Amino acid sequence: MIDITHKSSTLRFARAQAIVRLSSQSAMDSLLNKTVPKGDVFEMAKAAALLAIKNTHSVIPDCHPLPVEYAAVRYFTEGLELRIEVEVKTIYKTGVEVEAMHGASIAALTAYDMLKPVDKQIEIASIRLLEKKGGKTDYKEEYRKSLSAAIIVCSDSISSGTKEDRAGKAIIHKLEHLQINIGEYTVIPDEETRIREQVLFCVDKKYNMVILTGGTGLSKRDVTPEAIKPLLNREIPGIAEAMRSYGQERTPYSMLSRSIAGLIGETLVLALPGSTKGAEESMDALFPHILHIFRVMEALRHD
């Protein structure tokens, strides 16, 4: 199965449809009047659909087991067609479109099986996904290509050349995947004055984001939060909380991080951990949904 451990849980929704096509009005009458010999088609197909939804991972090899937190089966008839719609919701790391389609498929097969004694030419006409929501696709911002970022690596050892930067490059890789322009990449020592100067330099150059990595730990030289906090016009505690919460699910040591985030004017400033894993996980925790902040600021400018 695909690795989804890096994903965040969000509300996921899917709606699927299956169409069962009958060949005679008498068969449709039997369906609507609930006189089919095998019983109530609507109730049986609904029960079968619910079982199918909850057991999708058991029959579709690459599907992950997930908590089904809502499921509904609805019927619509028009002419000689029975339209079955299945809706599924969950709060999880992966979507439920296959669960919805599986439920619709099994409901249609159940209807077929129950109706075939009264209609020898019944057929399942189509099965398709009607709608899905949730996950990163919901946070796609059309103006993303116009966003720019500056990356600042705060590290004595990397700036002196005794250690290779991996965290900063990992951040750049993830931003490039999101089609965000990298305008600045700088390595500086763990010194408050240098950190402040570099952040303000990047703010003056009108970068949308300034992302720092390193200096958020507990050693005496870890001074990034102290350097940044006085510069912020508005701190955004929820961003740092999201990073720590995401990290806490993967390692208890994330509670020791002193990551900080906020705005300097209209520039978003993020201070991420200095370890490669910590930087990568923080980026996974925040992006792409954090980009919504630029839409919010754009709306405020026009108010």
N, C-alpha and C positions, 0 to 999 in steps of 0.2 A: 504494500500500500504506500501511497505518497506520504511523505513526512509532513505532518501538519502541526508539529510541536511549536513551531515559531509563530503560528497564527494566534490572533486574539479572538476570543469568543464575542460574537455579535448576534443580534437578532437576525435570523435567517427565515426566509419565507419562500414558498414555491406553490404554484397552482398549475395543475396539469389536467388534460382532457382526453377522454376516450369516447369514440362514437360507435355505437352499435346500430347497425342498419337492419331493420326487419323488412320482410318481403310482402307482408299482407296486413291489411287493417285488422283482420280477426286476431292476429298475433299481438298487435298493439293493444287491442281491446282487452285481451287476456292479461297483458302486462299491467295495464292501468286499473283494471277491475280486480286484480290480484286473484285470478282464477287459474293461473298456471299450475299444472299438476304437481310440480316439485315444490311449490310454496311461494311465499312473497319474495319476488325477485329483488325488490328495492332493499329490503332488510338484510337478505342473505348477501347481496353484493356489497352492501355497506360493511357488514361484519368481516367479509373476506378482504376488503380494501384496508380496513384498520389493522388486521393481522399482517397483511403484506407490508404496510408502511413500517410497522414496528420490527419487522424481520428482514428488511431489505439487505442488511449487511450479511445475512446468512445465505443469500442466494446470488448476490452480485459480488464477486470476489474482491474488487478493489474498493468497495464502499466501507467507510468506517462505521462502527457502532456509534450511535449518537442518541441523546435523550430527545424523544418526540414529546413536545410540550403542548402541542395542539394539532388536531387533525379533524377534517370535516369532509363529508361526501355529500354532494348535491346532484340532483337529477333534473334534467330538462327534456321535454319531448316536443318534437315538431314534425308533423307528417308521420313518416315511418321511421324516424330516427330517435334514438335514446342517447342523449348527451350526458356523460358522466364527468363531473368536475371534482377534483380532489385537491384540497388545500392542506399544507403542512407548515408548521412553525417549530423552530427550536432556537435556543440560545447556545451556540456552539461555534467551533472553529471552522466548520465546513458546511456547505449548503445542503439543502434537502430536495433538490429538483429530482434526483433519481428516486427518492422515497415517494414523492408525489406521483411520478410517472409509473412507478411500480404499483402503487395503490390503484391508480386508474386502470392499469392493464389487468390486474387481477379482478377488479370489479367488472370489467368488460367480459373477461373470460367466464366469470361466474354467471353473468347475465346470459351469455351465449349458451353455457351448459344447461341452464334452467329453461331457456326458451326453445331449445332445439326440438323438443318433442312437439311443439305447436308450430314451428317454422323451420322447415328443412333447408331453407336458403338464407338463413340469418348470417350476417358477417360482421366482423369488426373492421370498421372502415378506416379509422386512424387513431393514433395515440401521439400526443404532442405536449410539449411544455408551453404553457400560456404566459407565464410570468414568473420571475424570480427576483428576490431582493436580498441584500445582506452581503457582508464581506467587503473586500477592497474595491470591487467594482462600483459600489455605492458612493465611494469617496473620490471618484475620478473628477478632477477639476480640469475644465477645458482650457484654462489659461496656464496650466502647469508649466508649459514650455517657456513661458516668459519669466518664471521665477529664477532667482539666482541665489547662490549660497557661498559663504566664505568658511573655510575650515581652518581652525587654529588648534594645533597640537601643543599641549602644555607639558613639557617633559624635560628635565635636566639631562637625562641620559641620551635621549634622542637628539636634542639640540647640540649636545657635545659630540655626537657621532658614534657613541659607544653602543647604541641600540638602534635597531631598525623600527621605523614607524609602521605599524600594521593597523592600529585602530583607526587612524585618520583615513587611511586608504580604504578600509572597509566601509567607512561612512561615505566616502566619495563614490564607491562602487554602488551602494544602495541608492544614492541620490541620482546617479547617472541612469540607473534602471528606471527611475521615476521621471526621467527626462527633465531634471532640474539642472540648470547651468552652474558649473563650478567656476567661480570667478577668482578665487583666492585660495591658496593652500600654503600655510605658514607653520613652521615649527619654532617654538620659543621656549626658554627655560621657565621653571616654576617661580616666577617673580611677579608680585602683584602689580608693580608699576608697568612692566612690559605687557602683562595681560590686558590691563586697562587701556593702554595706548593702542594695542593692536585691535581690540574690540571697537574702540571709538574710531579708529582709522577705517575699519570695515563698515561701520555705521555711516560714516561720512561719505563713503563710496556708494551708498544707497543699496547695499545688498539686502535682499528680502530676509535672509537668514544668516546668522553667525552661529556656527556650531563648534563648540570647543570640546576637546576630549583630553582627559587627564586632570589631575589635581583635585579630584572630588573625594579623595580618601581621608585618612586620619593622621597621616604623617605630618611633621612640622612643615614640610615643603609643599603640602597640598593646600594651596591657597586660592584656587580658582573661584570657589563660591564667595570668598571674602573680597576678591577683586571685582567680581561682577555685580554683586548685590547693590552696592551704592550707585551704580550706573543705571539701574532699572527704573523706568518711570512707573512700571506696573509689573509686579511679580505675578506669575500664574502658577500657584501651588499644585493645581491638578495635574499639570504636565509631569512634574517630578514625582508626584504620587503614582501616576500611571506607570512610569518607568520602574519604580521600586516594586509596585504590585506585580507587574509582569515578571520582573526578575525574581521576586520572592517565590513564585511558582516553580522556578527552576533551580534556585540555590538560596539557602537561608542567609548567605553572606550579603545579599543585596540590601539588607536593612542597614548596612554600614555606609552605604553610598550617600554622599551629600550633594547629589545632583540638584541643579537649580535651573529655573526657566522664567523668562519674562520678556517684556517689550522695552526697547529703547526707541522712542518715537514709533515708527511703523516697522522696525526691524525686530524680528523674533530672535532671541538669544537663548541658546540651549547649551548647558554644560553637562556633558555625558561622561561616564566613567572612562578611565584610561586603558583598561584591558580590552583586548580585541573582542572577546566574547561579550563583555559588558557593553561596549559600544554598539555591537551588532544587535544585541537583544534590545537595547534602548531604542534603536532605530526601528526595529520590528514592532515595538510597543507603540510607537508614535505615528509612524508613517503608513499609509498616506493620509489618514484621517485628520492629522494635525494641520494639514494644508487648508482645511476649512477656515482657519483663522484669517487667511488672506481674503476670503470671500466676505467674512464678517466685517473686516476693516474697510473693504471696498464699499460695502453697503452703508457703513457709518459715514464715509466721506460724502455720500450722496444724500444723506438725511438733512 
